[in-house]
Amino acid sequence: MSSDGRKSSDALPPRLPLAGLLAVRHGESVSNVVFREAARAARPDESLAHRDARVPLTAGGREQAAALGRRLAALPEEERPDLVVCSPYARARETWEVAAEAWPGAPGALVDERLRDREMGAFELMTPLAIEARAPEEARRRATVGEWWYRPPGGESFPDVTLRVRDFLTELAAAAPGRRALLVAHDAVVVALGLVISGLGTPPPAEASRVPNASLTGWAGDGTRLRPAFFGDTAHLAGLDDPGTP
Protein backbone atom coordinates (compact mmCIF):
# COMPACT_ATOMS: atom_id res chain seq x y z
CA MET A 1 0.00 0.00 0.00
CA SER A 2 1.16 3.54 -0.60
CA SER A 3 1.24 6.09 2.21
CA ASP A 4 -2.30 7.18 1.41
CA GLY A 5 -3.69 3.66 1.12
CA ARG A 6 -3.31 3.09 -2.65
CA LYS A 7 -2.25 -0.43 -3.64
CA SER A 8 1.26 -0.93 -4.98
CA SER A 9 1.52 -4.67 -5.69
CA ASP A 10 5.06 -4.51 -7.09
CA ALA A 11 6.60 -2.67 -4.13
CA LEU A 12 9.29 -4.40 -2.08
CA PRO A 13 8.64 -3.73 1.62
CA PRO A 14 11.69 -3.43 3.87
CA ARG A 15 12.57 -5.87 6.61
CA LEU A 16 11.27 -4.27 9.83
CA PRO A 17 11.14 -6.86 12.65
CA LEU A 18 9.01 -4.79 15.04
CA ALA A 19 6.03 -6.36 16.81
CA GLY A 20 3.98 -3.29 15.90
CA LEU A 21 4.19 0.43 15.26
CA LEU A 22 1.87 3.29 16.20
CA ALA A 23 2.33 6.89 15.08
CA VAL A 24 0.44 9.85 16.47
CA ARG A 25 0.27 13.39 15.20
CA HIS A 26 0.52 15.96 18.00
CA GLY A 27 -2.63 17.53 19.42
CA GLU A 28 -4.00 20.81 18.12
CA SER A 29 -1.34 23.52 18.33
CA VAL A 30 -1.47 27.30 18.36
CA SER A 31 -0.15 27.35 14.80
CA ASN A 32 -2.91 24.97 13.65
CA VAL A 33 -5.48 27.50 14.87
CA VAL A 34 -3.72 30.47 13.26
CA PHE A 35 -3.41 28.70 9.90
CA ARG A 36 -7.02 27.53 9.97
CA GLU A 37 -8.41 30.95 10.86
CA ALA A 38 -6.23 32.69 8.27
CA ALA A 39 -7.58 30.37 5.58
CA ARG A 40 -11.19 30.89 6.67
CA ALA A 41 -10.88 34.67 6.74
CA ALA A 42 -8.56 34.88 3.70
CA ARG A 43 -6.10 36.96 5.74
CA PRO A 44 -2.49 36.93 4.53
CA ASP A 45 -1.13 38.87 7.51
CA GLU A 46 -1.44 36.23 10.24
CA SER A 47 1.87 35.40 11.93
CA LEU A 48 3.26 33.77 15.06
CA ALA A 49 5.88 35.03 17.46
CA HIS A 50 7.14 31.51 18.21
CA ARG A 51 9.80 29.51 16.45
CA ASP A 52 8.19 26.45 14.89
CA ALA A 53 10.00 24.12 17.28
CA ARG A 54 8.51 25.98 20.26
CA VAL A 55 4.84 26.21 19.25
CA PRO A 56 2.70 24.85 22.14
CA LEU A 57 -0.61 23.04 22.21
CA THR A 58 -3.92 24.80 22.68
CA ALA A 59 -6.18 23.86 25.59
CA GLY A 60 -8.13 21.73 23.12
CA GLY A 61 -4.91 20.07 22.02
CA ARG A 62 -4.16 19.11 25.60
CA GLU A 63 -7.63 17.57 25.91
CA GLN A 64 -6.93 15.58 22.74
CA ALA A 65 -3.62 14.39 24.18
CA ALA A 66 -5.30 13.26 27.40
CA ALA A 67 -7.88 11.31 25.38
CA LEU A 68 -5.05 9.70 23.45
CA GLY A 69 -3.39 8.64 26.70
CA ARG A 70 -6.61 7.05 27.93
CA ARG A 71 -6.93 5.10 24.69
CA LEU A 72 -3.37 3.81 24.93
CA ALA A 73 -3.87 2.84 28.57
CA ALA A 74 -6.99 0.86 27.63
CA LEU A 75 -5.24 -1.24 24.97
CA PRO A 76 -4.74 -4.93 25.74
CA GLU A 77 -1.30 -5.51 27.22
CA GLU A 78 -0.14 -7.39 24.12
CA GLU A 79 -0.97 -4.35 21.94
CA ARG A 80 0.33 -1.62 24.23
CA PRO A 81 3.54 0.15 23.13
CA ASP A 82 6.60 -0.59 25.24
CA LEU A 83 8.81 1.99 23.54
CA VAL A 84 8.04 5.66 22.86
CA VAL A 85 10.07 7.99 20.65
CA CYS A 86 9.10 11.64 20.37
CA SER A 87 9.86 14.55 18.06
CA PRO A 88 11.91 17.28 19.77
CA TYR A 89 9.29 19.92 18.89
CA ALA A 90 7.38 21.34 21.86
CA ARG A 91 3.92 20.44 20.56
CA ALA A 92 4.89 16.76 20.18
CA ARG A 93 6.66 16.56 23.55
CA GLU A 94 3.71 18.26 25.24
CA THR A 95 1.32 15.81 23.58
CA TRP A 96 3.26 12.90 25.03
CA GLU A 97 3.63 14.47 28.48
CA VAL A 98 -0.14 14.97 28.75
CA ALA A 99 -0.91 11.53 27.28
CA ALA A 100 1.50 9.86 29.70
CA GLU A 101 -0.26 11.49 32.67
CA ALA A 102 -3.45 9.71 31.59
CA TRP A 103 -1.65 6.37 31.19
CA PRO A 104 -0.46 4.92 34.50
CA GLY A 105 2.81 3.09 33.96
CA ALA A 106 3.50 4.70 30.60
CA PRO A 107 7.07 4.16 29.38
CA GLY A 108 9.47 7.08 29.32
CA ALA A 109 10.04 8.72 25.96
CA LEU A 110 13.20 8.98 23.91
CA VAL A 111 13.61 12.05 21.68
CA ASP A 112 14.95 11.87 18.12
CA GLU A 113 15.37 14.91 15.89
CA ARG A 114 14.62 12.88 12.75
CA LEU A 115 10.96 12.89 13.82
CA ARG A 116 10.72 16.70 13.65
CA ASP A 117 8.18 18.38 11.39
CA ARG A 118 8.90 19.35 7.81
CA GLU A 119 11.14 22.40 7.87
CA MET A 120 9.80 25.35 5.88
CA GLY A 121 13.01 27.39 5.95
CA ALA A 122 12.48 31.03 5.00
CA PHE A 123 8.71 30.48 5.20
CA GLU A 124 8.63 29.10 8.75
CA LEU A 125 5.18 29.66 10.29
CA MET A 126 3.99 31.65 7.26
CA THR A 127 0.53 30.77 5.99
CA PRO A 128 0.10 29.94 2.29
CA LEU A 129 -1.67 33.29 1.81
CA ALA A 130 1.24 35.11 3.44
CA ILE A 131 3.68 33.38 1.09
CA GLU A 132 1.55 34.38 -1.90
CA ALA A 133 1.54 38.00 -0.72
CA ARG A 134 5.25 38.26 0.14
CA ALA A 135 6.88 35.83 -2.28
CA PRO A 136 4.58 35.41 -5.29
CA GLU A 137 7.27 33.81 -7.46
CA GLU A 138 7.83 31.10 -4.85
CA ALA A 139 4.09 30.59 -4.53
CA ARG A 140 3.89 30.03 -8.28
CA ARG A 141 6.82 27.60 -8.18
CA ARG A 142 5.12 25.72 -5.35
CA ALA A 143 1.94 25.40 -7.38
CA THR A 144 3.86 24.31 -10.47
CA VAL A 145 6.00 21.55 -8.92
CA GLY A 146 3.33 20.38 -6.47
CA GLU A 147 3.37 20.25 -2.68
CA TRP A 148 5.03 16.83 -2.51
CA TRP A 149 8.10 17.95 -4.45
CA TYR A 150 8.28 21.58 -3.40
CA ARG A 151 11.31 22.58 -1.31
CA PRO A 152 11.05 26.10 0.17
CA PRO A 153 14.24 28.17 0.41
CA GLY A 154 16.26 26.71 3.27
CA GLY A 155 13.59 24.10 3.95
CA GLU A 156 12.57 20.56 3.06
CA SER A 157 10.42 18.80 0.50
CA PHE A 158 8.39 15.75 1.49
CA PRO A 159 11.04 13.47 -0.10
CA ASP A 160 13.62 15.12 2.18
CA VAL A 161 11.46 14.25 5.19
CA THR A 162 11.05 10.70 3.88
CA LEU A 163 14.82 10.23 3.67
CA ARG A 164 15.38 11.03 7.34
CA VAL A 165 12.34 9.02 8.41
CA ARG A 166 13.69 6.02 6.47
CA ASP A 167 17.01 6.39 8.27
CA PHE A 168 15.26 6.57 11.64
CA LEU A 169 13.02 3.58 10.98
CA THR A 170 15.94 1.44 9.82
CA GLU A 171 17.83 2.24 13.02
CA LEU A 172 14.74 1.67 15.18
CA ALA A 173 14.13 -1.77 13.68
CA ALA A 174 17.76 -2.77 14.24
CA ALA A 175 17.83 -1.48 17.82
CA ALA A 176 14.41 -2.72 18.98
CA PRO A 177 13.40 -5.93 17.17
CA GLY A 178 10.27 -7.51 18.57
CA ARG A 179 9.14 -4.38 20.40
CA ARG A 180 5.98 -2.30 19.98
CA ALA A 181 6.88 1.31 19.31
CA LEU A 182 4.89 4.54 19.51
CA LEU A 183 6.13 7.59 17.62
CA VAL A 184 4.80 11.02 18.64
CA ALA A 185 5.42 13.35 15.75
CA HIS A 186 3.82 15.35 12.92
CA ASP A 187 1.62 14.87 9.86
CA ALA A 188 4.58 14.93 7.44
CA VAL A 189 6.31 12.21 9.47
CA VAL A 190 3.20 9.99 9.53
CA VAL A 191 2.86 10.27 5.74
CA ALA A 192 6.57 9.54 5.29
CA LEU A 193 6.34 6.47 7.53
CA GLY A 194 3.59 5.06 5.33
CA LEU A 195 5.69 5.51 2.21
CA VAL A 196 8.81 3.94 3.74
CA ILE A 197 6.93 0.96 5.19
CA SER A 198 5.16 0.33 1.88
CA GLY A 199 8.57 -0.27 0.40
CA LEU A 200 10.82 0.19 -2.59
CA GLY A 201 8.87 1.13 -5.69
CA THR A 202 5.87 2.63 -3.90
CA PRO A 203 4.74 5.72 -5.82
CA PRO A 204 4.49 8.97 -3.86
CA PRO A 205 0.93 10.06 -3.11
CA ALA A 206 -0.74 12.44 -5.53
CA GLU A 207 -1.00 14.75 -2.54
CA ALA A 208 -0.04 14.45 1.10
CA SER A 209 -2.78 12.70 3.06
CA ARG A 210 -4.62 14.63 5.76
CA VAL A 211 -3.58 13.45 9.21
CA PRO A 212 -5.91 14.72 11.97
CA ASN A 213 -4.49 16.15 15.18
CA ALA A 214 -3.97 13.51 17.91
CA SER A 215 -4.93 10.74 15.47
CA LEU A 216 -3.39 7.28 15.59
CA THR A 217 -2.00 5.41 12.61
CA GLY A 218 -0.95 1.80 13.08
CA TRP A 219 0.99 -1.01 11.45
CA ALA A 220 0.94 -4.64 12.57
CA GLY A 221 4.16 -6.62 12.66
CA ASP A 222 4.75 -10.31 11.94
CA GLY A 223 8.37 -10.35 13.08
CA THR A 224 9.63 -9.58 9.60
CA ARG A 225 7.58 -6.77 8.10
CA LEU A 226 4.99 -4.18 9.01
CA ARG A 227 1.58 -4.04 7.36
CA PRO A 228 -0.94 -1.17 7.52
CA ALA A 229 -3.71 -1.65 10.07
CA PHE A 230 -5.43 1.76 10.27
CA PHE A 231 -4.79 5.37 9.30
CA GLY A 232 -5.69 8.63 11.06
CA ASP A 233 -7.98 6.98 13.64
CA THR A 234 -9.69 9.51 15.92
CA ALA A 235 -12.20 7.28 17.73
CA HIS A 236 -10.70 8.33 21.08
CA LEU A 237 -11.56 11.97 20.33
CA ALA A 238 -15.31 11.34 20.18
CA GLY A 239 -17.13 13.91 22.28
CA LEU A 240 -14.41 16.54 21.98
CA ASP A 241 -14.84 19.64 19.84
CA ASP A 242 -13.73 18.98 16.25
CA PRO A 243 -11.72 21.98 15.04
CA GLY A 244 -10.95 20.44 11.67
CA THR A 245 -7.55 19.57 10.25
CA PRO A 246 -5.55 22.47 8.80
C-alpha positions as CSV (number, residue, x, y, z in Angstrom):
1,M,0.0,0.0,0.0
2,S,1.2,3.5,-0.6
3,S,1.2,6.1,2.2
4,D,-2.3,7.2,1.4
5,G,-3.7,3.7,1.1
6,R,-3.3,3.1,-2.6
7,K,-2.3,-0.4,-3.6
8,S,1.3,-0.9,-5.0
9,S,1.5,-4.7,-5.7
10,D,5.1,-4.5,-7.1
11,A,6.6,-2.7,-4.1
12,L,9.3,-4.4,-2.1
13,P,8.6,-3.7,1.6
14,P,11.7,-3.4,3.9
15,R,12.6,-5.9,6.6
16,L,11.3,-4.3,9.8
17,P,11.1,-6.9,12.6
18,L,9.0,-4.8,15.0
19,A,6.0,-6.4,16.8
20,G,4.0,-3.3,15.9
21,L,4.2,0.4,15.3
22,L,1.9,3.3,16.2
23,A,2.3,6.9,15.1
24,V,0.4,9.9,16.5
25,R,0.3,13.4,15.2
26,H,0.5,16.0,18.0
27,G,-2.6,17.5,19.4
28,E,-4.0,20.8,18.1
29,S,-1.3,23.5,18.3
30,V,-1.5,27.3,18.4
31,S,-0.2,27.3,14.8
32,N,-2.9,25.0,13.6
33,V,-5.5,27.5,14.9
34,V,-3.7,30.5,13.3
35,F,-3.4,28.7,9.9
36,R,-7.0,27.5,10.0
37,E,-8.4,31.0,10.9
38,A,-6.2,32.7,8.3
39,A,-7.6,30.4,5.6
40,R,-11.2,30.9,6.7
41,A,-10.9,34.7,6.7
42,A,-8.6,34.9,3.7
43,R,-6.1,37.0,5.7
44,P,-2.5,36.9,4.5
45,D,-1.1,38.9,7.5
46,E,-1.4,36.2,10.2
47,S,1.9,35.4,11.9
48,L,3.3,33.8,15.1
49,A,5.9,35.0,17.5
50,H,7.1,31.5,18.2
51,R,9.8,29.5,16.5
52,D,8.2,26.5,14.9
53,A,10.0,24.1,17.3
54,R,8.5,26.0,20.3
55,V,4.8,26.2,19.3
56,P,2.7,24.9,22.1
57,L,-0.6,23.0,22.2
58,T,-3.9,24.8,22.7
59,A,-6.2,23.9,25.6
60,G,-8.1,21.7,23.1
61,G,-4.9,20.1,22.0
62,R,-4.2,19.1,25.6
63,E,-7.6,17.6,25.9
64,Q,-6.9,15.6,22.7
65,A,-3.6,14.4,24.2
66,A,-5.3,13.3,27.4
67,A,-7.9,11.3,25.4
68,L,-5.0,9.7,23.4
69,G,-3.4,8.6,26.7
70,R,-6.6,7.1,27.9
71,R,-6.9,5.1,24.7
72,L,-3.4,3.8,24.9
73,A,-3.9,2.8,28.6
74,A,-7.0,0.9,27.6
75,L,-5.2,-1.2,25.0
76,P,-4.7,-4.9,25.7
77,E,-1.3,-5.5,27.2
78,E,-0.1,-7.4,24.1
79,E,-1.0,-4.4,21.9
80,R,0.3,-1.6,24.2
81,P,3.5,0.1,23.1
82,D,6.6,-0.6,25.2
83,L,8.8,2.0,23.5
84,V,8.0,5.7,22.9
85,V,10.1,8.0,20.7
86,C,9.1,11.6,20.4
87,S,9.9,14.5,18.1
88,P,11.9,17.3,19.8
89,Y,9.3,19.9,18.9
90,A,7.4,21.3,21.9
91,R,3.9,20.4,20.6
92,A,4.9,16.8,20.2
93,R,6.7,16.6,23.5
94,E,3.7,18.3,25.2
95,T,1.3,15.8,23.6
96,W,3.3,12.9,25.0
97,E,3.6,14.5,28.5
98,V,-0.1,15.0,28.8
99,A,-0.9,11.5,27.3
100,A,1.5,9.9,29.7
101,E,-0.3,11.5,32.7
102,A,-3.4,9.7,31.6
103,W,-1.7,6.4,31.2
104,P,-0.5,4.9,34.5
105,G,2.8,3.1,34.0
106,A,3.5,4.7,30.6
107,P,7.1,4.2,29.4
108,G,9.5,7.1,29.3
109,A,10.0,8.7,26.0
110,L,13.2,9.0,23.9
111,V,13.6,12.0,21.7
112,D,14.9,11.9,18.1
113,E,15.4,14.9,15.9
114,R,14.6,12.9,12.8
115,L,11.0,12.9,13.8
116,R,10.7,16.7,13.6
117,D,8.2,18.4,11.4
118,R,8.9,19.3,7.8
119,E,11.1,22.4,7.9
120,M,9.8,25.3,5.9
121,G,13.0,27.4,5.9
122,A,12.5,31.0,5.0
123,F,8.7,30.5,5.2
124,E,8.6,29.1,8.7
125,L,5.2,29.7,10.3
126,M,4.0,31.6,7.3
127,T,0.5,30.8,6.0
128,P,0.1,29.9,2.3
129,L,-1.7,33.3,1.8
130,A,1.2,35.1,3.4
131,I,3.7,33.4,1.1
132,E,1.5,34.4,-1.9
133,A,1.5,38.0,-0.7
134,R,5.2,38.3,0.1
135,A,6.9,35.8,-2.3
136,P,4.6,35.4,-5.3
137,E,7.3,33.8,-7.5
138,E,7.8,31.1,-4.9
139,A,4.1,30.6,-4.5
140,R,3.9,30.0,-8.3
141,R,6.8,27.6,-8.2
142,R,5.1,25.7,-5.4
143,A,1.9,25.4,-7.4
144,T,3.9,24.3,-10.5
145,V,6.0,21.6,-8.9
146,G,3.3,20.4,-6.5
147,E,3.4,20.3,-2.7
148,W,5.0,16.8,-2.5
149,W,8.1,17.9,-4.5
150,Y,8.3,21.6,-3.4
151,R,11.3,22.6,-1.3
152,P,11.0,26.1,0.2
153,P,14.2,28.2,0.4
154,G,16.3,26.7,3.3
155,G,13.6,24.1,3.9
156,E,12.6,20.6,3.1
157,S,10.4,18.8,0.5
158,F,8.4,15.7,1.5
159,P,11.0,13.5,-0.1
160,D,13.6,15.1,2.2
161,V,11.5,14.2,5.2
162,T,11.0,10.7,3.9
163,L,14.8,10.2,3.7
164,R,15.4,11.0,7.3
165,V,12.3,9.0,8.4
166,R,13.7,6.0,6.5
167,D,17.0,6.4,8.3
168,F,15.3,6.6,11.6
169,L,13.0,3.6,11.0
170,T,15.9,1.4,9.8
171,E,17.8,2.2,13.0
172,L,14.7,1.7,15.2
173,A,14.1,-1.8,13.7
174,A,17.8,-2.8,14.2
175,A,17.8,-1.5,17.8
176,A,14.4,-2.7,19.0
177,P,13.4,-5.9,17.2
178,G,10.3,-7.5,18.6
179,R,9.1,-4.4,20.4
180,R,6.0,-2.3,20.0
181,A,6.9,1.3,19.3
182,L,4.9,4.5,19.5
183,L,6.1,7.6,17.6
184,V,4.8,11.0,18.6
185,A,5.4,13.4,15.8
186,H,3.8,15.4,12.9
187,D,1.6,14.9,9.9
188,A,4.6,14.9,7.4
189,V,6.3,12.2,9.5
190,V,3.2,10.0,9.5
191,V,2.9,10.3,5.7
192,A,6.6,9.5,5.3
193,L,6.3,6.5,7.5
194,G,3.6,5.1,5.3
195,L,5.7,5.5,2.2
196,V,8.8,3.9,3.7
197,I,6.9,1.0,5.2
198,S,5.2,0.3,1.9
199,G,8.6,-0.3,0.4
200,L,10.8,0.2,-2.6
201,G,8.9,1.1,-5.7
202,T,5.9,2.6,-3.9
203,P,4.7,5.7,-5.8
204,P,4.5,9.0,-3.9
205,P,0.9,10.1,-3.1
206,A,-0.7,12.4,-5.5
207,E,-1.0,14.7,-2.5
208,A,0.0,14.5,1.1
209,S,-2.8,12.7,3.1
210,R,-4.6,14.6,5.8
211,V,-3.6,13.5,9.2
212,P,-5.9,14.7,12.0
213,N,-4.5,16.1,15.2
214,A,-4.0,13.5,17.9
215,S,-4.9,10.7,15.5
216,L,-3.4,7.3,15.6
217,T,-2.0,5.4,12.6
218,G,-0.9,1.8,13.1
219,W,1.0,-1.0,11.4
220,A,0.9,-4.6,12.6
221,G,4.2,-6.6,12.7
222,D,4.7,-10.3,11.9
223,G,8.4,-10.4,13.1
224,T,9.6,-9.6,9.6
225,R,7.6,-6.8,8.1
226,L,5.0,-4.2,9.0
227,R,1.6,-4.0,7.4
228,P,-0.9,-1.2,7.5
229,A,-3.7,-1.6,10.1
230,F,-5.4,1.8,10.3
231,F,-4.8,5.4,9.3
232,G,-5.7,8.6,11.1
233,D,-8.0,7.0,13.6
234,T,-9.7,9.5,15.9
235,A,-12.2,7.3,17.7
236,H,-10.7,8.3,21.1
237,L,-11.6,12.0,20.3
238,A,-15.3,11.3,20.2
239,G,-17.1,13.9,22.3
240,L,-14.4,16.5,22.0
241,D,-14.8,19.6,19.8
242,D,-13.7,19.0,16.3
243,P,-11.7,22.0,15.0
244,G,-10.9,20.4,11.7
245,T,-7.6,19.6,10.2
246,P,-5.5,22.5,8.8
